[in-house]
Amino acid sequence: MRHLAAMAVVAHLSRSMKPLVDLVYPPRCPLCGVAIAEQAGLCGDCWGLLDIPGGASDDPEALPGGTVIRVHAVTYYNDASRRLVLDYKHGGRIAHARLLARLIAARLPDEDPHRPAPLLVPVPLHRWRLWRRGFNQAALLAEELARLGKGTLLVDGLERHRRTVSLGGLGREARERALAGAIRINPRRRTRIEGRDVLVVDDVLTSGATTRACAEALAQAGARSIAVACFARVGEAGDGI
């Protein structure tokens, strides 16, 4: 309850300060820089550059043991989405988290009112990579999704307890070998995950090796259902990062 009250206060302050923020920092499209009506948005032309999937989600994929996951992605990974992701993750523009999360939220299915809200579990970073980067981009997205009412944040549900080589440029099989045994359930959070619907949150889905490793760990912990929410996913002809 305290957490919900704190979120309500933050939301009220955000609405109250919006006119001042817009005056000092006029809203501009993060891709082309043209003036727009709202912060955390894109101009009409840049909206058209995103390659939006036609369906609500990708075809379900079965994991070992019979667990089925769905992927909810805003856009395929192309030049426009690449710029947004790289500016966010490597360019230090963490304010993009609000924009990307709002777009992800719009792609998520409506919640079942008869079931508890899903747990929002970000893809974890190893502590050394977190120290170098200064933030976990997936965790910021999950936090924004929680503010938007899309679930309950469980920021440390998963742990990346072993360092892995950079996955950029590796194929699917090489990624899976690098990730073998690297991601596990946080033992202090296992009881919270058992029997719950879980939404794994990330910025980009490339080969799917990382999200599969996360989903398999969650399935072993007894998650009731597992889905993936991301901003962009690499298509058949896409490039990884």
N, C-alpha and C positions, 0 to 999 in steps of 0.2 A: 504493500500500500504506500509506503514511504517513497518507493521508487516511482510509482505512478504519479504521486503528488508532485515529486520533483520534476518529472517530465512535463506535467501540466504547467508548472511555473516557468520552465524554460520556453515552452511553446508560447505562453502569454508574453513573455519578454521579447521573444523573437518577433511576434506580430507587432508589438508596441514600437520596437526599434526599426522596423522595416522602412518607414519613410525616411528616417535619418540615414540609414545605410544606403538606400537608393540615391539620396542626395549626394553623399560623399563619394560613393562608388556606383555610378550609373550602370544599370544592367547592360551587359554586352554578351553577345554570343561567344562562347569559349573557343569556337573553331575559327570564325572569320572576323570577330571583333565588332560587328555591326550592332547598333543599339537595338535592344529588345525590351519588351514590356516587363518581364519578371526576371529576378535573379534565378539562377539554377535552371536555365532553359536554353534552347537553341533557336536560331532564327528559322524562318520557313524554308529557306534554301538549303540550310545545313540539315534540317530534318530529312529532307529528300535524299541526302547522301547516305543515310543509314540504310542498310539492307535488312529490313524487318522480316523475320520468318512469317509465313502465312498462317500457321496454326497456333493454337494456344501453347503447345509444348511439343517437343520431339517425341518420336516413338519411344515407348518404354524399353528399358534395357534390363535384362535379368542378370543378377550377380550370382556367384557361386553360393549355393544354399537356397536359391529360389527368391531372394529379395529383389523386387523390381523398383527401379528408380526412373523418374522423369526429369527432364531438363527444361527449365523455363529461362529462355535467353531473350534479351531485348533485340539484339541485332547480330548478324553475322560479322565476323572480323574482317573489315575492309579498311581502306585508307582513312576514312572519317572516324570510325570507332577506334582504330589504332591510335590516332592522334589523341583522342580523349583519354584512352587508357594510359598511354605513355606519359602524357602530361600529369595525370593523376598519380601514377605509381612511381615514376622516376623523375618527374619534373617538380615534385613537391607541391602540386596544386591539390591539396587534400580537400579544399572546398568543393571539388568536383564530386565528392562522395554524396553530397545531397542530391545533385542532378542525377547521377547514375542510379542511386537508390530509388528515386521517384520513378524512373523509367522501369526499373526492375519490378517495383511494386505494382505498376500498371499491368504487367504481364502475369502476375500471380493469380491463380484461381481464387474465387471467394471461399472463405473459411466455412467449415461446417459448424453451425452454432451449437450443435450437440456434442462437440468434441473440444478438448482444450486447444488453445492456440498452439501452433507448431513452435518447436524450439528452433531458434536461429543460431546455427553453429558455423562460425567462419572457418575456412581452411586455415590451418595454423602455419606460422612461420617458425623456423628454428630460432632459438634465442639470439644466436650470433647475427643472423640476417635481420632480425627485428632490431637489434642494437644498431646495426649499420644503417638501416633504412630509416629508423625512428618511428615507424608505425606499421601496422598490419593493414594493408588496404582492404582485405576481406572483412576484417573486424570492424572497420569504420563503416563499411556498407551495411553490415549486419546491425550495427547500432542505429543507423538511420532507418533501416527497415522496421526496427522495433519502435522507433518514434512515430513511424507512419502506421502503427497498429497492425503490422503483418506477422507478429509473433513475439515470443519471449526470448530475449537475448541470453545465450549461454556462451559467453565469449571464450571460455577455456574448456569447452567440452572435449576437444581434441588436442593432442600434443604431437608436435614433430620433435621427437626426442633424439633423433639422429640426424646429423648434418648430411645433406645430399649435394651432389654436384649441381651446377646450374642446369636446369632442364631445357633452356632455350636452345633450339637447334637439334634436339634429340628426337628420334622417332618414338613411336608408341611403345615398342618393345623395350627400347633403351630406357625410357622414362619409367616403365614398370619395374625394370630391374633396379634402377636407382632408388625407387621408392619402397622397395620390398622391406617391410618391417620398420619403416621410418615414422609412420603415423599410427598412433594408438589412442585409445580412450583415456582421458584423465580419470584415474581410479577414484578420485574424490567426487566425480560427477556421474559415475555409472548409474547410480540409483535414480538420478533425475532423468536419464535418457531412456531407461527401460519402460517400454509400453507407450512411448510418446511418438508423435509425428515429428520428424526432423527435416529442416530445410538447410542444406549445406550451402553456404554463401561464398562466392568468389567473384573476382572481376572478370576473368577470361577463362573459358574452358577450351583447351587446345586438344590434346590427344584423349583427354578424359582419364588419364592414369592417376592424377592426383585426386580427383573427385571419387574415382572408384576405390582408391585406398581409404579415403575417408568414409565412404559408404559401407565398405566391408567391415571397418572397425565399428561403426555405429550398429550395423546389423548384428554383429557378434555381441554387442552390449544389450541387445533386445529392443532396439527401436521398432516401433509399430510400422512406420512407413518412412521412406527416405526420398526426398526430391532435391534437386539442385537448382539454385537461383543464381544467375550470373548476368553481367551486362552483355558480353559478347561471347560468341563461340566460333571456333574455326570450322569452316565448312570443308567439303571434300577437296576444294581447290585452294583453301586458305593457307596462310602461313602462320606458324607459331611465333611466340615471342620469347 
